[in-house]
């Protein structure tokens, strides 16, 4: 019933810097500008493909320059992998050099070539020339054409002291299966989707617990078709003795949150209703969209938020 990754949410510092990097350097579409439902004076950004398709959406809480720097470690998602076309890493190497982006030289794992880099806040990402076919169409900009553009998520990596409890959730509840292993990296995948369907678990028994703050992943959201599938998944999670929230309406999807036994915050998110519920396709990301409860305070909120464009 889990159809892979729905979205991944991370924490950033400066909002304009975050916006510029993901739209101008990485070439993602700015799908939605809204605010944090729990802190309306903070933006919530959504970047993805042209339609905001589940499995392509990277979201950020840009908490400003006062946010402390996080640290990658155990009990958190530590790497975000994007699928890119074969032969595109040369383009990205040149682009990262031109924009002074921190990166490592291309390497290989599971027989696939990849390029690791850091965003301006230190978030660790990878571009992966995948062996498996990926029919998704990358979003094209003036500088990043479709033949090199990111197609959406390929995988997410979780770092854990002991992978067994987390692996149990992936296999027994989510329907994933172990498909490969390389040293201390265990690769799990679901056949319910052809894309954004891989989770890597890295086992580091002595690794210190990470600090979730600037430049780190806040949570990983997994995808279900609709509310019915979501509620069935909620019962499965409760049956494992785990605490999980009631359904929360996030305007563009409905959410459940729980912390898996290894300590990583997971979300179960529905495909419905989608990002075009309050903006047409061509206008996605062009207006500040506020949850209904904050609309009466729009003027004050807009005064507080920094200008992006």
C-alpha positions as CSV (number, residue, x, y, z in Angstrom):
1,X,0.0,0.0,0.0
2,X,3.0,2.3,0.5
3,X,3.8,3.7,-3.0
4,X,7.3,5.0,-2.2
5,X,8.4,8.4,-1.1
6,X,5.8,11.2,-1.2
7,X,8.0,14.1,-0.1
8,X,11.0,14.9,2.1
9,X,11.0,17.9,4.5
10,X,14.2,19.6,5.6
11,X,15.3,22.6,7.6
12,X,17.1,25.6,6.0
13,X,18.3,29.0,7.2
14,X,17.9,32.0,4.9
15,X,14.7,31.7,2.8
16,X,16.0,33.7,-0.2
17,X,19.2,31.7,-0.4
18,X,17.2,28.4,-0.2
19,X,14.8,29.6,-2.9
20,X,17.6,30.7,-5.2
21,X,19.6,27.5,-4.9
22,X,16.7,25.1,-5.6
23,X,15.1,27.1,-8.4
24,X,18.1,28.6,-10.1
25,X,21.0,26.2,-9.5
26,X,19.3,22.9,-9.2
27,X,16.5,23.9,-11.5
28,X,13.4,22.6,-9.6
29,X,10.0,24.1,-10.0
30,X,8.8,26.2,-7.1
31,X,5.5,24.4,-6.6
32,X,4.0,26.1,-3.6
33,X,4.8,29.0,-1.3
34,X,2.9,28.8,1.9
35,X,3.7,29.0,5.7
36,X,4.4,26.5,8.4
37,X,1.0,25.5,9.8
38,X,2.5,25.6,13.4
39,X,4.5,28.8,12.9
40,X,2.8,31.1,10.3
41,X,5.7,33.6,10.4
42,X,7.9,31.0,8.8
43,X,7.7,30.0,5.1
44,X,7.0,26.4,4.0
45,X,8.5,25.9,0.5
46,X,7.7,23.1,-1.9
47,X,10.1,22.3,-4.8
48,X,9.4,19.6,-7.4
49,X,8.5,18.8,-11.0
50,X,6.1,20.7,-13.2
51,X,2.9,19.3,-11.5
52,X,4.2,18.8,-8.0
53,X,4.0,15.0,-8.5
54,X,4.4,12.9,-5.3
55,X,7.9,11.4,-5.3
56,X,9.5,14.7,-6.5
57,X,8.6,17.1,-3.7
58,X,11.4,18.5,-1.5
59,X,10.0,20.9,1.2
60,X,11.7,23.3,3.5
61,X,11.1,25.2,6.7
62,X,13.5,28.2,6.2
63,X,13.9,29.3,9.8
64,X,16.3,32.2,9.1
65,X,19.8,32.8,10.1
66,X,19.1,32.3,13.8
67,X,18.6,28.6,13.3
68,X,21.4,26.5,14.7
69,X,23.4,24.2,12.5
70,X,22.2,20.6,12.6
71,X,24.4,17.5,12.4
72,X,24.0,14.3,10.5
73,X,24.0,11.2,12.6
74,X,22.1,8.2,13.8
75,X,18.3,8.1,14.0
76,X,17.8,10.5,11.0
77,X,17.6,10.6,7.3
78,X,21.1,11.6,6.2
79,X,21.1,11.6,2.4
80,X,18.5,12.5,-0.3
81,X,19.0,10.9,-3.7
82,X,17.6,12.3,-7.0
83,X,17.5,10.3,-10.3
84,X,19.1,12.0,-13.2
85,X,19.6,10.9,-16.9
86,X,22.6,8.8,-17.9
87,X,25.6,10.9,-18.9
88,X,24.4,14.1,-17.0
89,X,26.9,14.2,-14.2
90,X,29.4,16.0,-16.3
91,X,27.0,18.9,-16.7
92,X,26.3,19.0,-13.0
93,X,30.0,18.9,-12.1
94,X,30.6,22.0,-14.3
95,X,27.5,23.7,-12.8
96,X,28.5,23.1,-9.2
97,X,32.0,24.4,-9.9
98,X,30.6,27.5,-11.5
99,X,28.3,28.2,-8.6
100,X,30.9,27.3,-5.9
101,X,28.8,24.3,-4.6
102,X,30.6,21.8,-2.3
103,X,30.7,18.4,-4.0
104,X,32.6,15.1,-4.1
105,X,34.0,13.5,-7.2
106,X,31.6,11.0,-8.8
107,X,31.7,7.5,-7.3
108,X,29.7,4.3,-7.6
109,X,27.5,2.2,-5.4
110,X,25.2,-0.7,-6.3
111,X,26.6,-0.4,-9.8
112,X,25.3,3.2,-10.3
113,X,27.3,6.4,-10.7
114,X,26.5,9.2,-8.3
115,X,27.5,12.7,-7.4
116,X,27.3,13.9,-3.8
117,X,26.9,17.6,-3.0
118,X,25.8,20.0,-0.3
119,X,23.2,22.7,-0.5
120,X,24.0,26.1,1.0
121,X,22.8,25.0,4.5
122,X,24.9,21.8,4.4
123,X,22.0,19.4,3.4
124,X,23.6,16.3,1.8
125,X,22.1,15.3,-1.6
126,X,23.1,13.0,-4.4
127,X,22.4,12.9,-8.1
128,X,22.3,9.3,-9.3
129,X,22.5,8.0,-12.9
130,X,20.1,5.1,-12.3
131,X,20.3,1.8,-14.0
132,X,16.6,1.2,-13.9
133,X,14.4,3.1,-16.4
134,X,12.8,6.3,-15.1
135,X,9.9,7.5,-17.3
136,X,9.4,10.8,-15.3
137,X,10.0,14.0,-17.2
138,X,12.4,16.4,-15.5
139,X,11.4,20.1,-15.1
140,X,13.2,22.2,-17.6
141,X,14.5,25.8,-17.1
142,X,16.5,28.1,-19.3
143,X,19.8,26.7,-18.0
144,X,18.8,23.1,-17.0
145,X,17.4,21.2,-19.9
146,X,15.3,18.0,-19.7
147,X,18.3,15.8,-20.8
148,X,20.1,16.6,-17.6
149,X,17.3,17.7,-15.2
150,X,16.5,15.8,-12.0
151,X,13.5,13.5,-12.4
152,X,12.5,13.3,-8.8
153,X,13.6,11.2,-5.8
154,X,15.4,7.9,-6.4
155,X,16.1,7.1,-2.7
156,X,16.5,8.3,0.8
157,X,19.2,7.1,3.2
158,X,18.5,6.6,6.9
159,X,21.5,6.2,9.3
160,X,20.8,3.9,12.3
161,X,22.7,2.3,15.2
162,X,20.8,-0.9,14.5
163,X,18.8,-1.3,11.4
164,X,16.6,-4.3,12.4
165,X,13.7,-2.4,14.1
166,X,13.5,0.1,11.2
167,X,13.8,-2.7,8.6
168,X,10.9,-4.4,10.3
169,X,8.6,-1.4,9.7
170,X,9.7,-1.2,6.1
171,X,9.1,-4.9,5.4
172,X,6.2,-5.9,7.8
173,X,4.2,-2.7,7.6
174,X,5.2,-0.8,4.4
175,X,5.7,-3.8,2.1
176,X,9.3,-3.2,1.2
177,X,11.8,-6.0,0.6
178,X,15.6,-6.1,1.0
179,X,17.0,-6.1,-2.6
180,X,20.7,-5.6,-2.1
181,X,23.5,-5.1,0.4
182,X,26.8,-3.3,0.2
183,X,29.0,-3.4,3.3
184,X,26.9,-1.8,6.0
185,X,24.3,-0.3,3.5
186,X,21.1,-2.3,3.1
187,X,18.8,-1.4,0.2
188,X,15.0,-1.9,0.5
189,X,12.5,-1.2,-2.3
190,X,8.8,-1.5,-2.9
191,X,7.2,-2.8,-6.1
192,X,4.1,-0.7,-5.6
193,X,5.8,2.1,-7.6
194,X,8.5,2.2,-10.3
195,X,10.1,5.4,-9.0
196,X,11.0,7.0,-5.6
197,X,10.7,3.5,-4.2
198,X,14.1,2.9,-2.5
199,X,15.2,3.3,1.1
200,X,18.8,2.7,2.1
201,X,19.5,1.8,5.7
202,X,23.1,2.4,6.8
203,X,24.1,0.7,10.1
204,X,26.7,2.5,12.3
205,X,26.5,1.0,15.8
206,X,28.7,3.7,17.4
207,X,27.4,6.7,15.5
208,X,26.2,9.6,17.7
209,X,22.6,10.6,17.4
210,X,22.2,13.4,14.9
211,X,20.8,16.9,15.6
212,X,17.8,17.9,13.6
213,X,18.3,21.6,12.8
214,X,19.6,23.7,9.9
215,X,20.9,21.6,6.9
216,X,19.2,18.4,8.0
217,X,16.2,16.3,7.2
218,X,13.2,16.8,9.4
219,X,11.1,13.9,8.2
220,X,10.5,11.5,5.4
221,X,6.9,11.2,4.1
222,X,5.7,8.0,2.5
223,X,3.0,7.9,-0.1
224,X,-0.5,6.3,-0.1
225,X,-3.2,6.6,-2.7
226,X,-6.0,8.0,-0.6
227,X,-7.6,8.4,2.8
228,X,-8.9,4.9,2.9
229,X,-5.4,3.4,2.3
230,X,-4.0,5.9,4.9
231,X,-6.4,4.8,7.6
232,X,-5.6,1.1,6.9
233,X,-1.9,1.9,7.3
234,X,-2.6,3.7,10.5
235,X,-4.2,0.5,12.0
236,X,-1.2,-1.5,11.0
237,X,1.1,1.0,12.7
238,X,-1.0,1.0,15.9
239,X,-1.0,-2.8,15.8
240,X,2.8,-2.6,16.1
241,X,2.4,-0.7,19.4
242,X,3.6,2.6,18.0
243,X,2.1,6.0,18.6
244,X,0.7,7.8,15.6
245,X,-1.1,11.1,15.2
246,X,-4.7,11.5,14.0
247,X,-5.1,12.6,10.4
248,X,-4.0,16.2,9.8
249,X,-5.2,18.2,6.8
250,X,-2.1,19.9,5.1
251,X,-4.3,21.4,2.3
252,X,-2.4,19.6,-0.4
253,X,-2.4,16.1,1.2
254,X,-3.6,14.5,4.4
255,X,-0.9,13.4,6.9
256,X,-0.2,11.0,9.8
257,X,3.1,11.2,11.7
258,X,4.9,8.6,13.8
259,X,8.4,8.0,15.0
260,X,9.7,4.6,13.8
261,X,11.6,2.5,16.4
262,X,15.0,3.7,15.1
263,X,14.0,7.3,15.9
264,X,13.4,8.7,12.4
265,X,10.2,10.8,12.0
266,X,8.0,9.2,9.3
267,X,4.9,10.7,7.7
268,X,2.2,8.9,5.8
269,X,0.8,11.3,3.1
270,X,-2.0,10.9,0.6
271,X,-1.8,11.7,-3.1
272,X,-5.1,13.7,-2.8
273,X,-6.0,16.5,-3.2
274,X,-2.8,17.7,-4.8
275,X,-1.1,21.1,-5.3
276,X,-3.6,22.4,-7.9
277,X,-6.4,22.6,-5.3
278,X,-5.8,26.3,-4.9
279,X,-3.7,27.3,-7.9
280,X,-3.8,26.3,-11.6
281,X,-0.9,24.4,-13.1
282,X,0.7,27.4,-14.8
283,X,0.5,29.5,-11.7
284,X,1.9,27.0,-9.1
285,X,4.2,28.7,-6.6
286,X,3.5,32.2,-7.7
287,X,1.2,33.3,-4.9
288,X,1.5,33.1,-1.1
289,X,-1.1,30.5,-0.2
290,X,-2.3,30.6,3.4
291,X,-4.3,28.0,5.4
292,X,-7.8,29.3,6.0
293,X,-7.2,30.0,9.7
294,X,-4.4,32.4,8.9
295,X,-6.1,34.3,6.0
296,X,-7.4,37.0,8.4
297,X,-3.8,37.8,9.3
298,X,-2.4,37.9,5.8
299,X,-1.2,41.5,5.9
300,X,0.8,40.9,9.1
301,X,2.2,37.6,7.8
302,X,3.3,39.1,4.5
303,X,5.0,42.0,6.2
304,X,7.1,39.5,8.3
305,X,8.1,37.2,5.4
306,X,11.2,38.1,3.3
307,X,10.7,38.9,-0.4
308,X,11.8,36.1,-2.8
309,X,11.4,37.6,-6.2
